[in-house]
Structures are given as C-alpha cells and as structure tokens.
Amino acid sequence: SSAATRWRSCLISAASADRIGADFRRMTLLAAAWIVVLVALQFRHLPSICLALLPVGCGTLWTAGLFALWGLKLNFMNVAILPMLLGLGIDFGIYIVHRSHRQDRQHIVEAVHLTGVAIGLSAFTTQLAFGTLALSQNQGLASVGIVTLVGITACLLASLVTLPAAWHAWMNH
C-alpha cells in the first residue's frame, strides 16, 4: 500500500511536471511574442527591429548551447528564468539601437561606447543579484543563479560584439 501511494505520487508529480513545462513553454513564447511586438512598435523599421532583437536572440541561443555542451538540464526552478531572461536581455539591444538612432546611424561604435558602460553596469548588478543564488545549497536555486549568470553574460556579449558587427555589415551592404 505504501509502494502504491509512492507510485501514484510519482505519477501525479510527472503529470504536474509536464503541465508546468508546457505552461513555461507557452509563457516564454508569449513573452517573446510581446517583446517582438513592442520592439516593432518602437522602431517601425525592419533592420532596426532585427538588430534590437539580435542580442537577446543570440544570448538565449548561446545559453541553450552552453547548457547542452555542459550536459545541464532545465528543471522546474530554472525554466522560470527563461521569460525573465528575455525581458532582461532585450534591454541591451534596445538601448544601443535607440542611441544609434539619436546619433548619426553610421556611428554604431560610438553608440556602443556611450551606452556600453550603462549596459555593462546594468548586466553586472543583475548578475550579482541573481548570481548569489548560484551559491545556494539547494540545487534548484543554484541552477537559477547559473542560468541567469550565463544568460545575462551571453546577452551582454551579443550586445557589445555581435550587434555592432551586424550593424556594420548591414550599413556596408
């Protein structure tokens, strides 16, 4: 009877895990869709929209790739970070593209230089706040810290390296 109770509990947990995973996939897709809509409404210019979305897209893909390379899996705790990572990571690209629009569009390096310090500081404070979770004894909380550290770092690098390179390629095309 005790074994049967444990077995039912495992089935309920597995079913609950499937529902939670599906909910987070839906929420992440919904967050991504809203982000694209808001960025499109802000810039109304396809190349600018794509450039603003590039860092968070690259950062998210790089994070997923690193997790796959390291053999790490998403769990109940860290899967909740994905919609937040989209919301946190999109800012960097928006700031740089917005700054470049306020200046001469040819000078993306200057826009990155002027905005890069603020973006770096913003990323660093977010990494510190969430990164402390990586020190937790609880593996779920620690994984939240790790996902956030890797994700924000990837979005920052994409903003400071990939976005200017893509901008340069677009302007010289």
N, C-alpha and C positions, 0 to 999 in steps of 0.2 A: 504494500500500500504506500509506503514511503517512497519507493522507487517510482511508482506510478505518479505520485504527486510531483516528484522532481522532473519526470519526463514531460508531464503536462506543463509545468512551469517553463521548461526549456522550449516547448512548442510555442507557448504564449510569448516568450521573450524573442524567439526567432521571428514570429509574425509581427511583433511590435517593432523589431529592428528593421524589418522590410518596409513597414509603413513609415517609420521615421526616415529611413534612407530615401524613400520615394518623395516624402514631404520636402526634405532638404534639396533634392534634385530640382523639384518644382520651384522652390523658393529661390534657389540660385539662378535658375533660368529666368524667373520673373524679375529678380534684381538686375540681371544682365540686360533684359529687355528694356526695363525702365531707364537704366543708365544710358543705353543707346539712344532712346527717345529723347531724354533730357539733353544729352550732348548734341544730338541732331538739331534740337530746337535752339540751342545756344549758338552753334556755329553756322548752320544752314549752308554749308559748303562741304561737299563730299570729301575732298582731300583733308580738310581741317578736322572733320569728324573722325576720319580713319586715323589720322595722326594722333588725335587726343585719346583715342581708344587703344592705340598700339601698345603703350607701356603696360596697361593692366592686362591686355590680352597676352602679351609676351610673358609678363610676370607670372600670370596664372599657369600658362603652359610650362614655363620653366620650373615652377614649383611642382607641378604634377610630374614632370620628367625627373626631377631630382628625387622625389619620393619613390618613383618607380625604380630608379637606379639604386637607391639605398634600400629597397625592399620594404619600405614602410607602407602601412595601410591606413586608409581613412577609417576612423571609428566614430562612435556617437558624439564624442566631445569635439573632435577637430573638424568634422564635417560642417559644424555650425559656423566655423570661421569663414567658409568659402563665400557666402554672400557678404560678410563684413569685409573680407579681403577685396572684393570687387568695389565696394563703397570706399574703402580707404585708398586703394591703389589707383582709382580713376582720377583722383585729385591731381596727381603729379602731372599727367599728360595735359589735363585741362589748364593748369596754371602756366605751363610752358607755351602751349598753343595760344592761350589768351594773351600772354605777354608778347609773343611774337606778332600778334595782330595789332597790338597797341604801338609797336615799333615798326620799323621797316621789315617787311616779311623776309627779306633776303638775309637778315642777320640773326639766324637761329642760335648761333654760338653765343651772341650777346644776351639773347633771351634766356638761354640755359644758364649762363653765368649769373645774370641778375636774379633769376628765380631759383637756381640750383641750391644756394645756401639755405633758403627758406624751406625748400622741399626736403633737403637733407636733414635739417633740424626737425621738421615735422615727422619724417620717417624715423629718425633716431628716438624721439620721445615715444612714438608708438611702439617701436621695438623694445624700448626699456620697460614700458608699462606691461605689454603682453609678454615680453621675454622673461620676466620674472616668473611667469607660470612654468617655464621650461625647467626651473629648479625644483618644482613640486615633486613630492614623493609619489603622488598619485599619477599614474601613467597617462590617464586621460587628460588631466590638466596640463601635464608636461607636454603632451603632444599638441595641445592648443598653442602653447608658447612656441614650440618648434615650427608649427605651420605658419604662425604669424611672423616669426623672425625670418624664415625663408621667403615667404610670400612678399612681405614688405620690402625686403632686400632685393628680390628679383624685380619688383615693380620700380623701385628706385633706380636700379642699374639700367633697366629698359628705358626709363625716362631720360637718364643722363647720357646714355650711349646710343641706344637703338633709335630713339625718337630723332635726335639730331642727324643721325646718318640717313634715316628715311626721309627727313625733311630736305636734306642736301640732295639726295637722289631725285626727289620729286621736283625740286626747284631747277635742277640741271637737266631735266628730261625734255 
